[in-house]
């Protein structure tokens, strides 16, 4: 009896010891607890990093209707035999602070599914989550401005134009092609676009295209429609604007932008705001596509080619021909670029 009691006591001691060891070394959890009792100071319940907003940020003005959000990825700050899959929640807010989109996706990129107000500043944020409902800290808030509805939106790759075609032809899938010095497309507006952005893509032209004609040829022109009726009317009109490829220098460009008066003094206000550049950073090749962006507003204009600033000048009186015509090429001066192909012609307000 005494021996049996001692044996039982020994077994009890082993069991107790095993239980004690089990309590001291619990199995590693697959994820931290999700109760509010162990939430961090910021309310997060997942020990993860914080996503970093990559794009769009800093009030970027979008150039397409698609809103594509992107963040940097994060990791989990705990060990697990089978770590859970990290997902990312994206939230978008309007200027009033109302959430207008909320989505949980499997990657670090999300294309906004909801329709957002045009030409409006929005903010957004992101955080990591796992399927058990736990979530990490929110990212910093980022911002963007949605696309403004186009005043002119003319792809030109679909075999037609919303403007008035004068000569030329459509090249399937490529755009509209100018075939002579007097080909063009006219876009007439009843009211001026005095604070706007014009973009278009052009290809199939090389350097000094006007050299055989002893002319500086034009990509685009603007004025009031009556000024397009003749060479003299355009030359002397108060709203003459044209963007020029120089014939005398391989990378040369020129801009003549007149804001309300025929005045040949460079920088006169109102009058000619003209830049004649012998060279620019742009090398012209018929095999390349060039993206032109013209911005103008109450204080002046800025012109970029392939994202590079090439011509800019300030003024004190807005450009406001009424009515207003924008023309691909320059028909009244017979100075359109022969062979050039245009597409994605788009005018928006700032």
C-alpha positions as CSV (number, residue, x, y, z in Angstrom):
1,X,0.0,0.0,0.0
2,X,2.7,2.4,0.9
3,X,4.6,1.6,-2.4
4,X,1.4,2.0,-4.4
5,X,0.8,5.4,-2.8
6,X,4.3,6.5,-3.6
7,X,3.9,5.4,-7.2
8,X,0.6,7.3,-7.5
9,X,2.3,10.3,-6.1
10,X,5.1,10.0,-8.6
11,X,2.6,9.8,-11.5
12,X,0.7,12.8,-10.2
13,X,4.0,14.7,-10.0
14,X,4.8,13.9,-13.6
15,X,1.4,15.0,-14.9
16,X,1.6,18.2,-12.9
17,X,5.1,18.9,-14.3
18,X,3.9,18.3,-17.8
19,X,1.0,20.7,-17.4
20,X,3.4,23.3,-15.9
21,X,5.7,22.9,-18.9
22,X,2.8,23.2,-21.3
23,X,1.7,26.5,-19.6
24,X,5.2,27.9,-19.7
25,X,5.7,27.2,-23.5
26,X,2.4,27.7,-25.4
27,X,2.3,26.9,-29.1
28,X,3.1,29.9,-31.4
29,X,-0.2,31.5,-32.5
30,X,-1.0,31.7,-36.2
31,X,-2.1,35.3,-35.6
32,X,-2.4,37.8,-32.7
33,X,-5.7,38.0,-30.9
34,X,-8.2,40.2,-32.5
35,X,-10.1,41.4,-29.4
36,X,-10.2,45.1,-28.6
37,X,-8.4,44.3,-25.4
38,X,-5.1,44.0,-27.2
39,X,-5.6,46.6,-29.9
40,X,-2.8,49.1,-30.5
41,X,-3.2,52.8,-29.6
42,X,-4.3,53.5,-33.2
43,X,-7.0,50.9,-32.9
44,X,-5.3,48.3,-35.2
45,X,-5.4,44.7,-34.2
46,X,-2.9,43.3,-36.7
47,X,0.9,43.5,-36.1
48,X,1.8,44.7,-39.6
49,X,3.6,47.4,-41.3
50,X,1.9,50.5,-42.7
51,X,1.3,50.7,-46.5
52,X,2.9,53.7,-48.2
53,X,0.8,55.5,-50.8
54,X,2.6,55.5,-54.1
55,X,0.2,56.9,-56.6
56,X,-1.7,59.1,-57.1
57,X,-0.5,61.6,-54.5
58,X,-0.1,65.4,-53.9
59,X,-3.3,66.5,-55.7
60,X,-2.2,64.9,-58.9
61,X,-4.5,65.9,-61.7
62,X,-5.5,62.7,-63.5
63,X,-5.3,62.5,-67.3
64,X,-7.6,59.5,-67.7
65,X,-11.0,58.6,-66.3
66,X,-9.5,55.5,-64.6
67,X,-8.4,56.0,-61.0
68,X,-5.7,53.5,-60.2
69,X,-4.5,53.5,-56.6
70,X,-1.2,51.9,-55.6
71,X,0.6,51.4,-52.2
72,X,3.8,49.7,-51.1
73,X,3.4,46.2,-49.6
74,X,3.8,45.4,-45.9
75,X,4.9,42.4,-43.8
76,X,3.6,40.8,-40.6
77,X,5.5,41.3,-37.4
78,X,5.0,37.9,-35.8
79,X,6.2,34.3,-36.5
80,X,3.7,31.7,-37.7
81,X,3.9,28.3,-39.2
82,X,1.1,29.2,-41.7
83,X,1.0,33.0,-41.9
84,X,-2.3,34.4,-43.1
85,X,-2.6,36.1,-46.5
86,X,-2.3,39.8,-46.4
87,X,-5.0,41.8,-48.2
88,X,-5.4,45.5,-48.6
89,X,-8.3,47.8,-47.9
90,X,-8.7,51.0,-49.9
91,X,-11.0,53.8,-49.0
92,X,-11.7,56.9,-51.1
93,X,-13.3,60.1,-49.7
94,X,-14.9,63.2,-51.4
95,X,-14.2,66.8,-50.3
96,X,-16.9,66.6,-47.6
97,X,-15.1,63.6,-46.0
98,X,-17.8,61.2,-47.1
99,X,-16.5,57.7,-48.1
100,X,-17.3,57.1,-51.7
101,X,-15.5,53.8,-52.2
102,X,-14.4,51.0,-49.9
103,X,-12.8,47.8,-51.2
104,X,-10.7,44.9,-49.9
105,X,-8.4,43.4,-52.5
106,X,-5.7,40.8,-52.7
107,X,-2.9,43.1,-53.9
108,X,-1.3,46.5,-53.5
109,X,-3.1,48.0,-56.5
110,X,-6.8,48.9,-56.8
111,X,-8.8,50.5,-59.6
112,X,-11.6,52.5,-58.2
113,X,-14.9,50.9,-59.1
114,X,-17.3,53.6,-58.1
115,X,-18.0,56.7,-60.2
116,X,-16.3,59.8,-58.8
117,X,-17.2,63.4,-59.3
118,X,-15.4,65.0,-62.2
119,X,-12.6,67.6,-61.7
120,X,-12.8,67.1,-57.9
121,X,-10.2,66.6,-55.2
122,X,-10.4,63.2,-53.5
123,X,-8.4,61.7,-50.7
124,X,-7.7,58.0,-50.1
125,X,-6.0,55.6,-47.7
126,X,-5.1,52.0,-47.3
127,X,-4.3,49.4,-44.6
128,X,-3.4,45.7,-44.4
129,X,-6.0,43.1,-43.3
130,X,-6.2,39.3,-42.9
131,X,-9.2,37.1,-43.4
132,X,-9.8,36.7,-39.7
133,X,-10.9,40.3,-39.5
134,X,-7.7,41.8,-38.0
135,X,-6.4,45.0,-39.5
136,X,-3.2,47.0,-39.4
137,X,-2.7,50.8,-39.1
138,X,-4.0,53.1,-41.8
139,X,-1.6,54.7,-44.2
140,X,-1.1,58.4,-44.5
141,X,-3.8,60.1,-46.5
142,X,-3.0,60.8,-50.2
143,X,-4.9,62.9,-52.7
144,X,-5.7,63.4,-56.4
145,X,-8.0,65.4,-58.6
146,X,-10.3,63.6,-61.0
147,X,-10.3,64.2,-64.8
148,X,-12.2,67.2,-66.0
149,X,-14.9,66.3,-68.6
150,X,-13.4,67.0,-72.0
151,X,-14.5,70.1,-74.0
152,X,-13.0,68.2,-77.0
153,X,-12.4,64.4,-76.9
154,X,-11.4,63.1,-80.4
155,X,-9.5,59.8,-80.5
156,X,-9.2,60.0,-84.3
157,X,-8.3,56.3,-84.3
158,X,-11.9,55.2,-85.0
159,X,-12.0,56.5,-88.6
160,X,-13.9,59.7,-87.8
161,X,-13.6,63.1,-86.1
162,X,-15.9,65.2,-83.9
163,X,-14.4,68.3,-85.7
164,X,-14.7,69.5,-89.3
165,X,-12.3,67.6,-91.5
166,X,-10.5,69.5,-94.3
167,X,-8.7,67.0,-96.5
168,X,-6.4,64.3,-95.2
169,X,-7.3,60.7,-94.5
170,X,-7.8,58.3,-91.6
171,X,-5.2,55.6,-91.2
172,X,-6.8,52.5,-89.5
173,X,-6.0,52.3,-85.9
174,X,-3.4,55.1,-86.1
175,X,-5.3,58.4,-86.5
176,X,-5.9,61.2,-89.0
177,X,-3.1,62.0,-91.5
178,X,-2.4,65.4,-93.1
179,X,-1.6,64.9,-96.8
180,X,-1.0,68.5,-97.9
181,X,0.0,71.9,-96.6
182,X,-3.7,72.8,-96.5
183,X,-5.2,69.8,-94.7
184,X,-6.5,70.2,-91.2
185,X,-9.3,69.5,-88.7
186,X,-11.3,72.4,-87.2
187,X,-12.8,72.4,-83.7
188,X,-15.1,75.4,-83.0
189,X,-16.1,76.5,-79.6
190,X,-18.8,79.1,-78.9
191,X,-17.0,80.5,-75.9
192,X,-13.3,80.9,-75.1
193,X,-11.3,78.3,-73.3
194,X,-9.1,80.7,-71.3
195,X,-7.8,78.3,-68.6
196,X,-7.3,75.0,-70.4
197,X,-5.1,72.0,-71.4
198,X,-4.8,70.7,-74.9
199,X,-3.1,67.3,-75.5
200,X,-2.5,65.2,-78.6
201,X,-0.2,62.6,-80.0
202,X,1.6,63.0,-83.3
203,X,3.9,60.8,-85.3
204,X,5.3,60.2,-88.8
205,X,7.3,63.4,-89.2
206,X,11.0,64.1,-88.9
207,X,13.1,67.2,-88.4
208,X,12.8,70.3,-90.6
209,X,9.8,69.1,-92.5
210,X,9.2,72.6,-93.9
211,X,12.7,72.9,-95.5
212,X,11.7,71.8,-99.0
213,X,8.9,74.5,-98.9
214,X,11.0,77.2,-97.3
215,X,8.4,77.3,-94.6
216,X,8.1,76.7,-90.8
217,X,5.2,74.2,-90.6
218,X,2.6,74.0,-87.8
219,X,1.3,71.3,-85.6
220,X,-1.7,73.3,-84.3
221,X,-3.2,76.7,-84.5
222,X,-5.8,78.8,-82.6
223,X,-7.7,82.0,-83.2
224,X,-11.3,83.2,-83.7
225,X,-12.9,81.5,-86.8
226,X,-12.9,84.8,-88.9
227,X,-9.1,84.9,-88.6
228,X,-8.9,81.6,-90.5
229,X,-10.4,82.9,-93.7
230,X,-7.2,84.0,-95.3
231,X,-3.4,84.3,-94.9
232,X,-3.7,88.0,-94.1
233,X,-6.6,87.6,-91.7
234,X,-4.7,85.0,-89.7
235,X,-1.4,86.8,-89.8
236,X,-2.9,90.1,-88.5
237,X,-5.6,88.7,-86.2
238,X,-5.6,89.7,-82.6
239,X,-5.8,86.1,-81.3
240,X,-3.3,84.3,-83.6
241,X,-1.6,81.3,-82.0
242,X,0.5,78.6,-83.7
243,X,3.0,76.0,-82.6
244,X,5.8,75.7,-85.1
245,X,8.5,73.3,-86.2
246,X,11.4,75.3,-87.4
247,X,12.7,74.5,-90.9
248,X,16.1,76.0,-90.3
249,X,17.2,74.0,-87.2
250,X,16.8,70.2,-86.6
251,X,15.4,70.6,-83.1
252,X,14.1,74.1,-83.4
253,X,10.6,75.1,-82.3
254,X,8.6,78.3,-82.1
255,X,5.4,79.6,-80.6
256,X,3.5,82.7,-81.5
257,X,0.7,83.4,-79.0
258,X,-1.2,86.7,-79.4
259,X,-3.6,87.6,-76.6
260,X,-5.9,90.2,-78.0
261,X,-3.9,92.7,-80.1
262,X,-1.7,92.6,-83.2
263,X,1.6,93.7,-81.6
264,X,4.9,92.4,-82.9
265,X,6.8,93.3,-79.7
266,X,7.8,90.1,-78.0
267,X,6.0,89.8,-74.7
268,X,3.7,92.8,-75.3
269,X,0.5,92.6,-73.3
270,X,-1.9,92.4,-75.0
271,X,0.0,91.4,-78.1
272,X,2.6,88.8,-79.2
273,X,4.0,86.4,-76.7
274,X,6.6,84.7,-78.9
275,X,9.5,82.4,-78.4
276,X,11.8,81.4,-81.2
277,X,14.0,78.5,-80.0
278,X,16.9,77.4,-82.3
279,X,17.2,74.2,-80.3
280,X,15.1,72.2,-77.8
281,X,15.7,68.8,-76.0
282,X,13.4,67.1,-78.5
283,X,14.9,65.1,-81.4
284,X,12.3,64.5,-84.1
285,X,12.1,61.1,-85.8
286,X,9.3,59.8,-88.0
287,X,9.3,56.5,-86.1
288,X,8.5,58.1,-82.7
289,X,5.2,59.2,-81.2
290,X,5.3,62.6,-79.6
291,X,2.9,63.6,-76.8
292,X,2.2,67.4,-76.9
293,X,0.7,69.2,-73.9
294,X,-0.3,72.8,-74.1
295,X,-1.4,74.5,-70.9
296,X,-2.6,78.1,-70.7
297,X,-4.4,80.3,-68.2
298,X,-4.8,83.8,-66.8
299,X,-1.0,84.1,-66.2
300,X,0.6,82.6,-69.3
301,X,1.3,79.4,-71.1
302,X,3.5,76.3,-70.9
303,X,4.2,73.7,-73.6
304,X,5.6,70.2,-73.1
305,X,6.6,67.5,-75.5
306,X,7.0,64.0,-74.1
307,X,6.8,65.5,-70.6
308,X,9.7,67.9,-71.2
309,X,9.1,71.7,-70.9
310,X,10.1,73.3,-74.1
311,X,8.3,76.7,-74.3
312,X,6.7,78.9,-71.7
313,X,5.9,82.6,-71.1
314,X,3.8,84.7,-68.8
315,X,1.2,87.3,-69.7
316,X,-1.3,89.5,-67.9
317,X,-4.4,89.3,-70.1
318,X,-6.1,85.9,-70.7
319,X,-6.3,84.3,-74.1
320,X,-10.0,84.6,-74.9
321,X,-11.0,84.6,-78.6
322,X,-14.9,84.5,-78.9
323,X,-15.9,82.3,-80.6
324,X,-12.8,80.1,-80.6
325,X,-11.3,77.7,-83.2
326,X,-8.5,75.2,-82.6
327,X,-7.1,73.7,-85.8
328,X,-4.8,70.7,-86.4
329,X,-2.3,72.2,-88.8
330,X,-2.5,75.7,-90.2
331,X,-4.7,75.9,-93.3
332,X,-4.8,79.7,-93.9
333,X,-1.0,79.9,-94.1
334,X,-0.8,76.6,-96.1
335,X,1.6,75.3,-93.4
336,X,0.3,72.0,-92.2
337,X,2.8,69.2,-91.8
338,X,2.5,66.7,-94.7
339,X,2.4,63.1,-93.6
340,X,2.0,63.8,-89.9
341,X,-0.5,61.5,-88.1
342,X,-2.5,62.8,-85.1
343,X,-4.6,61.0,-82.5
344,X,-6.0,61.4,-79.0
345,X,-6.8,65.1,-79.4
346,X,-8.3,66.3,-76.2
347,X,-9.1,69.7,-74.6
348,X,-10.0,70.0,-70.9
349,X,-10.5,72.9,-68.5
350,X,-8.1,73.3,-65.6
